[in-house]
Amino acid sequence: MNSECAFPALSVIGWQVGVVEDLDGVVMKFGCSTGPCGAGATTFDSPFFNLTPDMVRSLIYDLERSLQQHESKVA
């Protein structure tokens, strides 16, 4: 993921995360926008995704690593 323009990316405008009693894991969904807030932008919610505990740990690790890379470029 070297370039911001390499692929289209939706803007995340929010999310919901929680535990469902009957599922072994964590569910999450994202609120997305097709563009900057304002005229012409369409917002929608993704479906819920069910993640196992190992997937959640892996996602947290990947997010932290990517954030560190971003912050080191900005600093």
mmCIF file of the N, C-alpha and C atoms, coordinates in Angstrom:
data_MODEL
# 
_entry.id   MODEL 
# 
loop_
_atom_site.group_PDB 
_atom_site.id 
_atom_site.type_symbol 
_atom_site.label_atom_id 
_atom_site.label_alt_id 
_atom_site.label_comp_id 
_atom_site.label_asym_id 
_atom_site.label_entity_id 
_atom_site.label_seq_id 
_atom_site.pdbx_PDB_ins_code 
_atom_site.Cartn_x 
_atom_site.Cartn_y 
_atom_site.Cartn_z 
_atom_site.occupancy 
_atom_site.B_iso_or_equiv 
_atom_site.pdbx_formal_charge 
_atom_site.auth_seq_id 
_atom_site.auth_comp_id 
_atom_site.auth_asym_id 
_atom_site.auth_atom_id 
_atom_site.pdbx_PDB_model_num 
ATOM 1   N N  . MET A 1 1  ? 0.843   -1.174  0.000  1.00 0.00 ? 1  MET A N  1 
ATOM 2   C CA . MET A 1 1  ? 0.000   0.000   0.000  1.00 0.00 ? 1  MET A CA 1 
ATOM 3   C C  . MET A 1 1  ? 0.883   1.230   0.000  1.00 0.00 ? 1  MET A C  1 
ATOM 4   N N  . ASN A 1 2  ? 1.519   1.427   -1.112 1.00 0.00 ? 2  ASN A N  1 
ATOM 5   C CA . ASN A 1 2  ? 2.487   2.504   -1.220 1.00 0.00 ? 2  ASN A CA 1 
ATOM 6   C C  . ASN A 1 2  ? 1.863   3.846   -1.559 1.00 0.00 ? 2  ASN A C  1 
ATOM 7   N N  . SER A 1 3  ? 0.755   3.841   -2.276 1.00 0.00 ? 3  SER A N  1 
ATOM 8   C CA . SER A 1 3  ? 0.205   5.097   -2.748 1.00 0.00 ? 3  SER A CA 1 
ATOM 9   C C  . SER A 1 3  ? -1.253  5.220   -2.351 1.00 0.00 ? 3  SER A C  1 
ATOM 10  N N  . GLU A 1 4  ? -1.620  6.423   -1.928 1.00 0.00 ? 4  GLU A N  1 
ATOM 11  C CA . GLU A 1 4  ? -2.994  6.674   -1.544 1.00 0.00 ? 4  GLU A CA 1 
ATOM 12  C C  . GLU A 1 4  ? -3.943  6.485   -2.716 1.00 0.00 ? 4  GLU A C  1 
ATOM 13  N N  . CYS A 1 5  ? -3.473  6.758   -3.929 1.00 0.00 ? 5  CYS A N  1 
ATOM 14  C CA . CYS A 1 5  ? -4.327  6.689   -5.109 1.00 0.00 ? 5  CYS A CA 1 
ATOM 15  C C  . CYS A 1 5  ? -4.260  5.328   -5.792 1.00 0.00 ? 5  CYS A C  1 
ATOM 16  N N  . ALA A 1 6  ? -3.641  4.351   -5.190 1.00 0.00 ? 6  ALA A N  1 
ATOM 17  C CA . ALA A 1 6  ? -3.489  3.045   -5.813 1.00 0.00 ? 6  ALA A CA 1 
ATOM 18  C C  . ALA A 1 6  ? -4.820  2.315   -5.937 1.00 0.00 ? 6  ALA A C  1 
ATOM 19  N N  . PHE A 1 7  ? -5.760  2.599   -5.073 1.00 0.00 ? 7  PHE A N  1 
ATOM 20  C CA . PHE A 1 7  ? -7.071  1.950   -5.125 1.00 0.00 ? 7  PHE A CA 1 
ATOM 21  C C  . PHE A 1 7  ? -8.087  2.867   -4.460 1.00 0.00 ? 7  PHE A C  1 
ATOM 22  N N  . PRO A 1 8  ? -9.357  2.751   -4.864 1.00 0.00 ? 8  PRO A N  1 
ATOM 23  C CA . PRO A 1 8  ? -10.369 3.594   -4.215 1.00 0.00 ? 8  PRO A CA 1 
ATOM 24  C C  . PRO A 1 8  ? -10.611 3.126   -2.783 1.00 0.00 ? 8  PRO A C  1 
ATOM 25  N N  . ALA A 1 9  ? -10.692 4.057   -1.871 1.00 0.00 ? 9  ALA A N  1 
ATOM 26  C CA . ALA A 1 9  ? -10.930 3.733   -0.461 1.00 0.00 ? 9  ALA A CA 1 
ATOM 27  C C  . ALA A 1 9  ? -12.084 4.595   0.044  1.00 0.00 ? 9  ALA A C  1 
ATOM 28  N N  . LEU A 1 10 ? -13.023 3.960   0.707  1.00 0.00 ? 10 LEU A N  1 
ATOM 29  C CA . LEU A 1 10 ? -14.143 4.679   1.303  1.00 0.00 ? 10 LEU A CA 1 
ATOM 30  C C  . LEU A 1 10 ? -13.701 5.320   2.614  1.00 0.00 ? 10 LEU A C  1 
ATOM 31  N N  . SER A 1 11 ? -14.256 6.458   2.914  1.00 0.00 ? 11 SER A N  1 
ATOM 32  C CA . SER A 1 11 ? -13.987 7.112   4.197  1.00 0.00 ? 11 SER A CA 1 
ATOM 33  C C  . SER A 1 11 ? -14.834 6.465   5.279  1.00 0.00 ? 11 SER A C  1 
ATOM 34  N N  . VAL A 1 12 ? -14.209 6.072   6.370  1.00 0.00 ? 12 VAL A N  1 
ATOM 35  C CA . VAL A 1 12 ? -14.932 5.515   7.517  1.00 0.00 ? 12 VAL A CA 1 
ATOM 36  C C  . VAL A 1 12 ? -15.363 6.685   8.392  1.00 0.00 ? 12 VAL A C  1 
ATOM 37  N N  . ILE A 1 13 ? -16.653 6.729   8.691  1.00 0.00 ? 13 ILE A N  1 
ATOM 38  C CA . ILE A 1 13 ? -17.179 7.829   9.493  1.00 0.00 ? 13 ILE A CA 1 
ATOM 39  C C  . ILE A 1 13 ? -17.643 7.369   10.871 1.00 0.00 ? 13 ILE A C  1 
ATOM 40  N N  . GLY A 1 14 ? -17.484 6.084   11.137 1.00 0.00 ? 14 GLY A N  1 
ATOM 41  C CA . GLY A 1 14 ? -17.861 5.542   12.438 1.00 0.00 ? 14 GLY A CA 1 
ATOM 42  C C  . GLY A 1 14 ? -17.841 4.028   12.399 1.00 0.00 ? 14 GLY A C  1 
ATOM 43  N N  . TRP A 1 15 ? -18.069 3.427   13.547 1.00 0.00 ? 15 TRP A N  1 
ATOM 44  C CA . TRP A 1 15 ? -18.127 1.974   13.628 1.00 0.00 ? 15 TRP A CA 1 
ATOM 45  C C  . TRP A 1 15 ? -18.864 1.561   14.883 1.00 0.00 ? 15 TRP A C  1 
ATOM 46  N N  . GLN A 1 16 ? -19.310 0.305   14.864 1.00 0.00 ? 16 GLN A N  1 
ATOM 47  C CA . GLN A 1 16 ? -19.913 -0.312  16.043 1.00 0.00 ? 16 GLN A CA 1 
ATOM 48  C C  . GLN A 1 16 ? -19.196 -1.632  16.275 1.00 0.00 ? 16 GLN A C  1 
ATOM 49  N N  . VAL A 1 17 ? -18.865 -1.902  17.520 1.00 0.00 ? 17 VAL A N  1 
ATOM 50  C CA . VAL A 1 17 ? -18.178 -3.134  17.894 1.00 0.00 ? 17 VAL A CA 1 
ATOM 51  C C  . VAL A 1 17 ? -18.884 -3.689  19.126 1.00 0.00 ? 17 VAL A C  1 
ATOM 52  N N  . GLY A 1 18 ? -19.054 -4.997  19.157 1.00 0.00 ? 18 GLY A N  1 
ATOM 53  C CA . GLY A 1 18 ? -19.682 -5.596  20.321 1.00 0.00 ? 18 GLY A CA 1 
ATOM 54  C C  . GLY A 1 18 ? -19.573 -7.106  20.313 1.00 0.00 ? 18 GLY A C  1 
ATOM 55  N N  . VAL A 1 19 ? -20.122 -7.689  21.347 1.00 0.00 ? 19 VAL A N  1 
ATOM 56  C CA . VAL A 1 19 ? -20.129 -9.138  21.516 1.00 0.00 ? 19 VAL A CA 1 
ATOM 57  C C  . VAL A 1 19 ? -21.573 -9.600  21.375 1.00 0.00 ? 19 VAL A C  1 
ATOM 58  N N  . VAL A 1 20 ? -21.765 -10.686 20.644 1.00 0.00 ? 20 VAL A N  1 
ATOM 59  C CA . VAL A 1 20 ? -23.079 -11.307 20.510 1.00 0.00 ? 20 VAL A CA 1 
ATOM 60  C C  . VAL A 1 20 ? -23.035 -12.616 21.276 1.00 0.00 ? 20 VAL A C  1 
ATOM 61  N N  . GLU A 1 21 ? -24.007 -12.822 22.131 1.00 0.00 ? 21 GLU A N  1 
ATOM 62  C CA . GLU A 1 21 ? -23.994 -13.956 23.045 1.00 0.00 ? 21 GLU A CA 1 
ATOM 63  C C  . GLU A 1 21 ? -23.784 -15.302 22.347 1.00 0.00 ? 21 GLU A C  1 
ATOM 64  N N  . ASP A 1 22 ? -24.443 -15.536 21.231 1.00 0.00 ? 22 ASP A N  1 
ATOM 65  C CA . ASP A 1 22 ? -24.401 -16.836 20.566 1.00 0.00 ? 22 ASP A CA 1 
ATOM 66  C C  . ASP A 1 22 ? -23.188 -17.027 19.645 1.00 0.00 ? 22 ASP A C  1 
ATOM 67  N N  . LEU A 1 23 ? -22.396 -16.019 19.451 1.00 0.00 ? 23 LEU A N  1 
ATOM 68  C CA . LEU A 1 23 ? -21.241 -16.107 18.555 1.00 0.00 ? 23 LEU A CA 1 
ATOM 69  C C  . LEU A 1 23 ? -19.954 -16.121 19.363 1.00 0.00 ? 23 LEU A C  1 
ATOM 70  N N  . ASP A 1 24 ? -18.992 -16.890 18.913 1.00 0.00 ? 24 ASP A N  1 
ATOM 71  C CA . ASP A 1 24 ? -17.689 -16.947 19.584 1.00 0.00 ? 24 ASP A CA 1 
ATOM 72  C C  . ASP A 1 24 ? -16.778 -15.911 18.962 1.00 0.00 ? 24 ASP A C  1 
ATOM 73  N N  . GLY A 1 25 ? -16.856 -14.693 19.433 1.00 0.00 ? 25 GLY A N  1 
ATOM 74  C CA . GLY A 1 25 ? -16.011 -13.644 18.889 1.00 0.00 ? 25 GLY A CA 1 
ATOM 75  C C  . GLY A 1 25 ? -16.618 -12.281 19.079 1.00 0.00 ? 25 GLY A C  1 
ATOM 76  N N  . VAL A 1 26 ? -16.220 -11.388 18.230 1.00 0.00 ? 26 VAL A N  1 
ATOM 77  C CA . VAL A 1 26 ? -16.621 -9.986  18.286 1.00 0.00 ? 26 VAL A CA 1 
ATOM 78  C C  . VAL A 1 26 ? -17.217 -9.622  16.936 1.00 0.00 ? 26 VAL A C  1 
ATOM 79  N N  . VAL A 1 27 ? -18.291 -8.856  16.935 1.00 0.00 ? 27 VAL A N  1 
ATOM 80  C CA . VAL A 1 27 ? -18.858 -8.370  15.687 1.00 0.00 ? 27 VAL A CA 1 
ATOM 81  C C  . VAL A 1 27 ? -18.552 -6.882  15.546 1.00 0.00 ? 27 VAL A C  1 
ATOM 82  N N  . MET A 1 28 ? -18.395 -6.468  14.297 1.00 0.00 ? 28 MET A N  1 
ATOM 83  C CA . MET A 1 28 ? -18.162 -5.051  14.040 1.00 0.00 ? 28 MET A CA 1 
ATOM 84  C C  . MET A 1 28 ? -18.715 -4.685  12.681 1.00 0.00 ? 28 MET A C  1 
ATOM 85  N N  . LYS A 1 29 ? -19.103 -3.417  12.550 1.00 0.00 ? 29 LYS A N  1 
ATOM 86  C CA . LYS A 1 29 ? -19.502 -2.879  11.257 1.00 0.00 ? 29 LYS A CA 1 
ATOM 87  C C  . LYS A 1 29 ? -19.012 -1.449  11.171 1.00 0.00 ? 29 LYS A C  1 
ATOM 88  N N  . PHE A 1 30 ? -18.919 -0.953  9.954  1.00 0.00 ? 30 PHE A N  1 
ATOM 89  C CA . PHE A 1 30 ? -18.419 0.384   9.704  1.00 0.00 ? 30 PHE A CA 1 
ATOM 90  C C  . PHE A 1 30 ? -19.503 1.253   9.079  1.00 0.00 ? 30 PHE A C  1 
ATOM 91  N N  . GLY A 1 31 ? -19.500 2.524   9.434  1.00 0.00 ? 31 GLY A N  1 
ATOM 92  C CA . GLY A 1 31 ? -20.269 3.529   8.725  1.00 0.00 ? 31 GLY A CA 1 
ATOM 93  C C  . GLY A 1 31 ? -19.328 4.145   7.707  1.00 0.00 ? 31 GLY A C  1 
ATOM 94  N N  . CYS A 1 32 ? -19.769 4.244   6.467  1.00 0.00 ? 32 CYS A N  1 
ATOM 95  C CA . CYS A 1 32 ? -18.887 4.703   5.388  1.00 0.00 ? 32 CYS A CA 1 
ATOM 96  C C  . CYS A 1 32 ? -19.516 5.863   4.636  1.00 0.00 ? 32 CYS A C  1 
ATOM 97  N N  . SER A 1 33 ? -18.665 6.613   3.943  1.00 0.00 ? 33 SER A N  1 
ATOM 98  C CA . SER A 1 33 ? -19.099 7.711   3.097  1.00 0.00 ? 33 SER A CA 1 
ATOM 99  C C  . SER A 1 33 ? -18.392 7.589   1.759  1.00 0.00 ? 33 SER A C  1 
ATOM 100 N N  . THR A 1 34 ? -19.103 7.911   0.696  1.00 0.00 ? 34 THR A N  1 
ATOM 101 C CA . THR A 1 34 ? -18.507 7.855   -0.639 1.00 0.00 ? 34 THR A CA 1 
ATOM 102 C C  . THR A 1 34 ? -17.629 9.057   -0.935 1.00 0.00 ? 34 THR A C  1 
ATOM 103 N N  . GLY A 1 35 ? -17.637 10.039  -0.063 1.00 0.00 ? 35 GLY A N  1 
ATOM 104 C CA . GLY A 1 35 ? -16.817 11.231  -0.273 1.00 0.00 ? 35 GLY A CA 1 
ATOM 105 C C  . GLY A 1 35 ? -16.847 12.105  0.956  1.00 0.00 ? 35 GLY A C  1 
ATOM 106 N N  . PRO A 1 36 ? -16.279 13.293  0.852  1.00 0.00 ? 36 PRO A N  1 
ATOM 107 C CA . PRO A 1 36 ? -16.310 14.216  1.993  1.00 0.00 ? 36 PRO A CA 1 
ATOM 108 C C  . PRO A 1 36 ? -17.758 14.535  2.380  1.00 0.00 ? 36 PRO A C  1 
ATOM 109 N N  . CYS A 1 37 ? -17.981 14.756  3.667  1.00 0.00 ? 37 CYS A N  1 
ATOM 110 C CA . CYS A 1 37 ? -19.329 15.086  4.127  1.00 0.00 ? 37 CYS A CA 1 
ATOM 111 C C  . CYS A 1 37 ? -19.805 16.343  3.425  1.00 0.00 ? 37 CYS A C  1 
ATOM 112 N N  . GLY A 1 38 ? -21.044 16.351  3.056  1.00 0.00 ? 38 GLY A N  1 
ATOM 113 C CA . GLY A 1 38 ? -21.607 17.507  2.376  1.00 0.00 ? 38 GLY A CA 1 
ATOM 114 C C  . GLY A 1 38 ? -22.399 17.075  1.167  1.00 0.00 ? 38 GLY A C  1 
ATOM 115 N N  . ALA A 1 39 ? -22.651 18.013  0.309  1.00 0.00 ? 39 ALA A N  1 
ATOM 116 C CA . ALA A 1 39 ? -23.464 17.751  -0.877 1.00 0.00 ? 39 ALA A CA 1 
ATOM 117 C C  . ALA A 1 39 ? -22.849 16.655  -1.733 1.00 0.00 ? 39 ALA A C  1 
ATOM 118 N N  . GLY A 1 40 ? -23.677 15.712  -2.130 1.00 0.00 ? 40 GLY A N  1 
ATOM 119 C CA . GLY A 1 40 ? -23.215 14.661  -3.036 1.00 0.00 ? 40 GLY A CA 1 
ATOM 120 C C  . GLY A 1 40 ? -22.656 13.422  -2.375 1.00 0.00 ? 40 GLY A C  1 
ATOM 121 N N  . ALA A 1 41 ? -22.341 13.487  -1.100 1.00 0.00 ? 41 ALA A N  1 
ATOM 122 C CA . ALA A 1 41 ? -21.772 12.322  -0.415 1.00 0.00 ? 41 ALA A CA 1 
ATOM 123 C C  . ALA A 1 41 ? -22.901 11.388  0.011  1.00 0.00 ? 41 ALA A C  1 
ATOM 124 N N  . THR A 1 42 ? -22.676 10.112  -0.182 1.00 0.00 ? 42 THR A N  1 
ATOM 125 C CA . THR A 1 42 ? -23.621 9.097   0.244  1.00 0.00 ? 42 THR A CA 1 
ATOM 126 C C  . THR A 1 42 ? -23.024 8.341   1.417  1.00 0.00 ? 42 THR A C  1 
ATOM 127 N N  . THR A 1 43 ? -23.808 8.143   2.459  1.00 0.00 ? 43 THR A N  1 
ATOM 128 C CA . THR A 1 43 ? -23.327 7.381   3.612  1.00 0.00 ? 43 THR A CA 1 
ATOM 129 C C  . THR A 1 43 ? -24.106 6.074   3.710  1.00 0.00 ? 43 THR A C  1 
ATOM 130 N N  . PHE A 1 44 ? -23.461 5.058   4.241  1.00 0.00 ? 44 PHE A N  1 
ATOM 131 C CA . PHE A 1 44 ? -24.101 3.756   4.399  1.00 0.00 ? 44 PHE A CA 1 
ATOM 132 C C  . PHE A 1 44 ? -23.358 2.955   5.453  1.00 0.00 ? 44 PHE A C  1 
ATOM 133 N N  . ASP A 1 45 ? -24.012 1.918   5.961  1.00 0.00 ? 45 ASP A N  1 
ATOM 134 C CA . ASP A 1 45 ? -23.399 1.008   6.927  1.00 0.00 ? 45 ASP A CA 1 
ATOM 135 C C  . ASP A 1 45 ? -23.028 -0.286  6.234  1.00 0.00 ? 45 ASP A C  1 
ATOM 136 N N  . SER A 1 46 ? -21.861 -0.807  6.578  1.00 0.00 ? 46 SER A N  1 
ATOM 137 C CA . SER A 1 46 ? -21.465 -2.121  6.086  1.00 0.00 ? 46 SER A CA 1 
ATOM 138 C C  . SER A 1 46 ? -22.279 -3.179  6.833  1.00 0.00 ? 46 SER A C  1 
ATOM 139 N N  . PRO A 1 47 ? -22.256 -4.411  6.362  1.00 0.00 ? 47 PRO A N  1 
ATOM 140 C CA . PRO A 1 47 ? -22.847 -5.472  7.177  1.00 0.00 ? 47 PRO A CA 1 
ATOM 141 C C  . PRO A 1 47 ? -21.979 -5.712  8.406  1.00 0.00 ? 47 PRO A C  1 
ATOM 142 N N  . PHE A 1 48 ? -22.494 -6.457  9.362  1.00 0.00 ? 48 PHE A N  1 
ATOM 143 C CA . PHE A 1 48 ? -21.677 -6.839  10.509 1.00 0.00 ? 48 PHE A CA 1 
ATOM 144 C C  . PHE A 1 48 ? -20.701 -7.934  10.093 1.00 0.00 ? 48 PHE A C  1 
ATOM 145 N N  . PHE A 1 49 ? -19.499 -7.866  10.625 1.00 0.00 ? 49 PHE A N  1 
ATOM 146 C CA . PHE A 1 49 ? -18.480 -8.882  10.410 1.00 0.00 ? 49 PHE A CA 1 
ATOM 147 C C  . PHE A 1 49 ? -18.241 -9.594  11.729 1.00 0.00 ? 49 PHE A C  1 
ATOM 148 N N  . ASN A 1 50 ? -18.148 -10.915 11.702 1.00 0.00 ? 50 ASN A N  1 
ATOM 149 C CA . ASN A 1 50 ? -17.869 -11.703 12.900 1.00 0.00 ? 50 ASN A CA 1 
ATOM 150 C C  . ASN A 1 50 ? -16.386 -12.062 12.892 1.00 0.00 ? 50 ASN A C  1 
ATOM 151 N N  . LEU A 1 51 ? -15.664 -11.645 13.919 1.00 0.00 ? 51 LEU A N  1 
ATOM 152 C CA . LEU A 1 51 ? -14.236 -11.927 14.023 1.00 0.00 ? 51 LEU A CA 1 
ATOM 153 C C  . LEU A 1 51 ? -13.978 -12.834 15.224 1.00 0.00 ? 51 LEU A C  1 
ATOM 154 N N  . THR A 1 52 ? -13.154 -13.843 15.020 1.00 0.00 ? 52 THR A N  1 
ATOM 155 C CA . THR A 1 52 ? -12.752 -14.698 16.129 1.00 0.00 ? 52 THR A CA 1 
ATOM 156 C C  . THR A 1 52 ? -11.813 -13.910 17.039 1.00 0.00 ? 52 THR A C  1 
ATOM 157 N N  . PRO A 1 53 ? -11.603 -14.361 18.271 1.00 0.00 ? 53 PRO A N  1 
ATOM 158 C CA . PRO A 1 53 ? -10.659 -13.664 19.147 1.00 0.00 ? 53 PRO A CA 1 
ATOM 159 C C  . PRO A 1 53 ? -9.262  -13.535 18.512 1.00 0.00 ? 53 PRO A C  1 
ATOM 160 N N  . ASP A 1 54 ? -8.787  -14.578 17.822 1.00 0.00 ? 54 ASP A N  1 
ATOM 161 C CA . ASP A 1 54 ? -7.474  -14.480 17.165 1.00 0.00 ? 54 ASP A CA 1 
ATOM 162 C C  . ASP A 1 54 ? -7.464  -13.443 16.050 1.00 0.00 ? 54 ASP A C  1 
ATOM 163 N N  . MET A 1 55 ? -8.568  -13.342 15.321 1.00 0.00 ? 55 MET A N  1 
ATOM 164 C CA . MET A 1 55 ? -8.655  -12.335 14.269 1.00 0.00 ? 55 MET A CA 1 
ATOM 165 C C  . MET A 1 55 ? -8.637  -10.928 14.859 1.00 0.00 ? 55 MET A C  1 
ATOM 166 N N  . VAL A 1 56 ? -9.310  -10.738 15.992 1.00 0.00 ? 56 VAL A N  1 
ATOM 167 C CA . VAL A 1 56 ? -9.318  -9.429  16.652 1.00 0.00 ? 56 VAL A CA 1 
ATOM 168 C C  . VAL A 1 56 ? -7.895  -9.052  17.073 1.00 0.00 ? 56 VAL A C  1 
ATOM 169 N N  . ARG A 1 57 ? -7.183  -9.996  17.680 1.00 0.00 ? 57 ARG A N  1 
ATOM 170 C CA . ARG A 1 57 ? -5.795  -9.720  18.083 1.00 0.00 ? 57 ARG A CA 1 
ATOM 171 C C  . ARG A 1 57 ? -4.929  -9.367  16.879 1.00 0.00 ? 57 ARG A C  1 
ATOM 172 N N  . SER A 1 58 ? -5.097  -10.102 15.788 1.00 0.00 ? 58 SER A N  1 
ATOM 173 C CA . SER A 1 58 ? -4.323  -9.846  14.578 1.00 0.00 ? 58 SER A CA 1 
ATOM 174 C C  . SER A 1 58 ? -4.672  -8.485  13.983 1.00 0.00 ? 58 SER A C  1 
ATOM 175 N N  . LEU A 1 59 ? -5.948  -8.131  13.986 1.00 0.00 ? 59 LEU A N  1 
ATOM 176 C CA . LEU A 1 59 ? -6.371  -6.827  13.475 1.00 0.00 ? 59 LEU A CA 1 
ATOM 177 C C  . LEU A 1 59 ? -5.785  -5.702  14.315 1.00 0.00 ? 59 LEU A C  1 
ATOM 178 N N  . ILE A 1 60 ? -5.829  -5.847  15.634 1.00 0.00 ? 60 ILE A N  1 
ATOM 179 C CA . ILE A 1 60 ? -5.245  -4.832  16.523 1.00 0.00 ? 60 ILE A CA 1 
ATOM 180 C C  . ILE A 1 60 ? -3.755  -4.683  16.233 1.00 0.00 ? 60 ILE A C  1 
ATOM 181 N N  . TYR A 1 61 ? -3.052  -5.790  16.087 1.00 0.00 ? 61 TYR A N  1 
ATOM 182 C CA . TYR A 1 61 ? -1.618  -5.754  15.786 1.00 0.00 ? 61 TYR A CA 1 
ATOM 183 C C  . TYR A 1 61 ? -1.376  -5.015  14.461 1.00 0.00 ? 61 TYR A C  1 
ATOM 184 N N  . ASP A 1 62 ? -2.126  -5.377  13.427 1.00 0.00 ? 62 ASP A N  1 
ATOM 185 C CA . ASP A 1 62 ? -1.941  -4.744  12.110 1.00 0.00 ? 62 ASP A CA 1 
ATOM 186 C C  . ASP A 1 62 ? -2.255  -3.253  12.154 1.00 0.00 ? 62 ASP A C  1 
ATOM 187 N N  . LEU A 1 63 ? -3.308  -2.873  12.870 1.00 0.00 ? 63 LEU A N  1 
ATOM 188 C CA . LEU A 1 63 ? -3.653  -1.462  12.992 1.00 0.00 ? 63 LEU A CA 1 
ATOM 189 C C  . LEU A 1 63 ? -2.571  -0.685  13.740 1.00 0.00 ? 63 LEU A C  1 
ATOM 190 N N  . GLU A 1 64 ? -2.069  -1.236  14.838 1.00 0.00 ? 64 GLU A N  1 
ATOM 191 C CA . GLU A 1 64 ? -1.014  -0.559  15.594 1.00 0.00 ? 64 GLU A CA 1 
ATOM 192 C C  . GLU A 1 64 ? 0.252   -0.398  14.754 1.00 0.00 ? 64 GLU A C  1 
ATOM 193 N N  . ARG A 1 65 ? 0.621   -1.447  14.020 1.00 0.00 ? 65 ARG A N  1 
ATOM 194 C CA . ARG A 1 65 ? 1.817   -1.387  13.168 1.00 0.00 ? 65 ARG A CA 1 
ATOM 195 C C  . ARG A 1 65 ? 1.645   -0.341  12.067 1.00 0.00 ? 65 ARG A C  1 
ATOM 196 N N  . SER A 1 66 ? 0.479   -0.316  11.432 1.00 0.00 ? 66 SER A N  1 
ATOM 197 C CA . SER A 1 66 ? 0.234   0.664   10.371 1.00 0.00 ? 66 SER A CA 1 
ATOM 198 C C  . SER A 1 66 ? 0.200   2.084   10.928 1.00 0.00 ? 66 SER A C  1 
ATOM 199 N N  . LEU A 1 67 ? -0.368  2.259   12.114 1.00 0.00 ? 67 LEU A N  1 
ATOM 200 C CA . LEU A 1 67 ? -0.396  3.576   12.742 1.00 0.00 ? 67 LEU A CA 1 
ATOM 201 C C  . LEU A 1 67 ? 1.019   4.053   13.055 1.00 0.00 ? 67 LEU A C  1 
ATOM 202 N N  . GLN A 1 68 ? 1.855   3.165   13.575 1.00 0.00 ? 68 GLN A N  1 
ATOM 203 C CA . GLN A 1 68 ? 3.248   3.529   13.861 1.00 0.00 ? 68 GLN A CA 1 
ATOM 204 C C  . GLN A 1 68 ? 3.979   3.941   12.586 1.00 0.00 ? 68 GLN A C  1 
ATOM 205 N N  . GLN A 1 69 ? 3.760   3.217   11.489 1.00 0.00 ? 69 GLN A N  1 
ATOM 206 C CA . GLN A 1 69 ? 4.386   3.573   10.213 1.00 0.00 ? 69 GLN A CA 1 
ATOM 207 C C  . GLN A 1 69 ? 3.910   4.938   9.752  1.00 0.00 ? 69 GLN A C  1 
ATOM 208 N N  . HIS A 1 70 ? 2.623   5.201   9.883  1.00 0.00 ? 70 HIS A N  1 
ATOM 209 C CA . HIS A 1 70 ? 2.068   6.503   9.491  1.00 0.00 ? 70 HIS A CA 1 
ATOM 210 C C  . HIS A 1 70 ? 2.658   7.626   10.337 1.00 0.00 ? 70 HIS A C  1 
ATOM 211 N N  . GLU A 1 71 ? 2.673   7.414   11.657 1.00 0.00 ? 71 GLU A N  1 
ATOM 212 C CA . GLU A 1 71 ? 3.179   8.462   12.554 1.00 0.00 ? 71 GLU A CA 1 
ATOM 213 C C  . GLU A 1 71 ? 4.658   8.715   12.350 1.00 0.00 ? 71 GLU A C  1 
ATOM 214 N N  . SER A 1 72 ? 5.432   7.702   12.019 1.00 0.00 ? 72 SER A N  1 
ATOM 215 C CA . SER A 1 72 ? 6.865   7.918   11.798 1.00 0.00 ? 72 SER A CA 1 
ATOM 216 C C  . SER A 1 72 ? 7.108   8.701   10.509 1.00 0.00 ? 72 SER A C  1 
ATOM 217 N N  . LYS A 1 73 ? 6.225   8.580   9.523  1.00 0.00 ? 73 LYS A N  1 
ATOM 218 C CA . LYS A 1 73 ? 6.350   9.348   8.285  1.00 0.00 ? 73 LYS A CA 1 
ATOM 219 C C  . LYS A 1 73 ? 5.965   10.793  8.496  1.00 0.00 ? 73 LYS A C  1 
ATOM 220 N N  . VAL A 1 74 ? 4.975   11.036  9.375  1.00 0.00 ? 74 VAL A N  1 
ATOM 221 C CA . VAL A 1 74 ? 4.474   12.376  9.623  1.00 0.00 ? 74 VAL A CA 1 
ATOM 222 C C  . VAL A 1 74 ? 5.428   13.166  10.523 1.00 0.00 ? 74 VAL A C  1 
ATOM 223 N N  . ALA A 1 75 ? 6.065   12.492  11.461 1.00 0.00 ? 75 ALA A N  1 
ATOM 224 C CA . ALA A 1 75 ? 6.931   13.169  12.443 1.00 0.00 ? 75 ALA A CA 1 
ATOM 225 C C  . ALA A 1 75 ? 8.207   13.687  11.832 1.00 0.00 ? 75 ALA A C  1 
# 
